[in-house]
Amino acid sequence: MSILNINGVQIDFNLYDADLVERYENANDKVIEMMGNNENFKGLRLHENLRLQCQIIDEFFDSVFGEGTAKELFNGKADLKIHSDAFSLIVDETKKLEENVTAANEKYSPNRAARRAQLQDHKKKKKRRPRPTTTEQTNEEPGADTGNES
């Protein structure tokens, strides 16, 4: 669970909550669709373009975190830099979680065939170890006295 500080407002962003993640994914899909459609911005003056992009991000925050969240975060301002930074923070946190979940899945649910092959390779390496041999040769006859007297 993460508590994110966005523009001085703390947001509970528990990405282990499937319901929240579902709202995030649906809202993010809508942002991608709206921002990616050039027809939405065609013929708009710059201030209208900025305002529309801010409204799209406002809708994202209200959809994910509840109605009124955008107003609380942005104080009704249509500053695209502030909106974009807040949206980027959410996206970055989500990417971190996805990486953590993927790593946990790989750690706790390894592919059986790959694990078995890795175990077989490990056993082969153990068997291949050469036995230590002596390289000293002596010219003594078997049973000869070596000078070790007690």
C-alpha atoms as one frame of an Amber mdcrd trajectory, in Angstrom:
protein
   0.000   0.000   0.000   1.268   3.441  -0.852   0.323   6.826   0.424   1.144
   9.340  -2.284   1.545  13.024  -1.629   0.189  14.887  -4.615   0.185  18.658
  -4.357   0.058  18.440  -0.569  -2.863  15.992  -0.556  -2.335  12.442   0.636
  -3.876   9.784  -1.580  -4.231   6.144  -0.531  -3.002   4.259  -3.583  -3.228
   0.588  -2.639  -2.267  -1.193  -5.816  -2.776  -4.564  -4.178  -6.521  -3.813
  -4.141  -7.972  -5.379  -7.292 -10.951  -2.989  -7.285  -8.696   0.074  -7.262
  -6.469  -1.405  -9.958  -9.528  -2.108 -12.102 -10.681   1.518 -11.757  -7.127
   2.653 -12.561  -6.883   0.483 -15.673 -10.280   1.579 -17.001  -9.572   5.262
 -16.348  -6.082   4.990 -17.840  -7.497   3.370 -20.990  -9.875   6.316 -21.306
  -6.998   8.818 -20.907  -5.016   7.032 -23.619  -8.046   7.002 -25.913  -8.892
  10.671 -25.331  -5.323  11.991 -25.510  -4.474   9.858 -28.519  -7.421  11.033
 -30.586  -6.262  14.142 -32.433  -9.851  14.877 -33.434 -10.514  15.900 -29.811
  -7.983  18.711 -30.125  -8.500  19.733 -33.737  -9.318  23.425 -34.143  -8.847
  24.247 -30.468  -6.955  27.297 -29.386  -4.031  26.689 -27.037  -5.896  27.550
 -23.847  -8.752  25.248 -24.887  -6.289  22.454 -25.604  -4.664  22.846 -22.180
  -8.034  22.965 -20.432  -9.270  19.820 -22.219  -6.156  17.866 -21.281  -6.578
  18.949 -17.652 -10.234  17.883 -17.752  -9.241  14.438 -19.036  -6.793  14.033
 -16.147  -9.408  15.379 -13.699 -11.804  12.670 -14.874  -9.060  10.091 -14.388
  -8.504  11.078 -10.749 -12.231  11.284 -10.004 -12.804   7.843 -11.569  -9.987
   6.175  -9.665 -10.156   7.901  -6.273 -13.716   9.183  -6.102 -15.670  12.236
  -7.152 -14.112  15.510  -6.021 -10.535  14.193  -5.858  -9.404  16.304  -8.811
 -10.854  19.451  -7.283  -9.039  18.709  -4.025  -5.750  17.994  -5.820  -5.756
  20.861  -8.302  -7.930  23.494  -6.603  -9.912  23.967  -9.792  -6.830  25.168
 -11.694  -6.201  24.088 -15.269  -2.398  23.945 -15.087  -1.278  21.155 -17.406
   2.177  20.887 -15.807   0.699  20.178 -12.365  -1.856  17.766 -13.827   0.757
  15.935 -15.894   3.143  15.597 -12.942   0.387  14.135 -10.765  -0.692  11.720
 -13.479   2.932  10.670 -14.104   3.407   9.943 -10.410   0.453   7.542 -10.465
   1.679   5.829 -13.642   5.220   5.447 -12.227   3.911   3.900  -8.995   1.833
   1.468 -11.018   4.845   0.410 -13.082   6.814  -0.247  -9.887   4.028  -2.457
  -8.592   3.814  -4.375 -11.861   7.549  -5.060 -11.629   7.186  -6.218  -8.001
   4.270  -8.509  -8.835   6.136  -9.981 -11.796   9.217 -10.593  -9.652   7.106
 -12.240  -6.929   5.390 -14.467  -9.481   8.729 -15.557 -10.881  10.097 -16.173
  -7.401   7.177 -18.193  -6.067   5.847 -19.788  -9.233   8.870 -20.809 -11.253
   8.408 -22.737 -14.437   8.736 -26.403 -13.496  10.580 -27.367 -16.675  13.089
 -24.548 -16.269  13.579 -25.375 -12.593  14.081 -29.059 -13.419  16.620 -28.212
 -16.146  18.466 -25.911 -13.769  18.593 -28.692 -11.158  19.918 -31.168 -13.745
  22.633 -28.710 -14.811  23.631 -28.263 -11.188  23.898 -32.050 -10.698  26.006
 -32.418 -13.858  28.402 -29.753 -12.683  28.838 -31.571  -9.388  29.608 -34.859
 -11.157  32.126 -33.273 -13.509  34.423 -32.083 -10.786  37.761 -33.730 -11.273
  39.070 -35.724  -8.377  42.220 -34.387  -6.871  45.259 -36.308  -8.005  48.803
 -36.234  -6.783  51.423 -35.265  -9.241  54.422 -36.117  -7.074  56.244 -39.220
  -8.090  58.627 -40.966  -5.805  61.368 -43.370  -6.692  60.992 -45.319  -3.482
  60.145 -48.953  -3.487  56.963 -50.083  -1.846  57.526 -50.900   1.804  60.710
 -48.868   1.990  61.497 -47.093   5.200  60.602 -43.396   4.905  62.576 -42.304
   7.917  59.636 -41.683  10.162  60.725 -43.327  13.325  59.002 -42.925  16.631
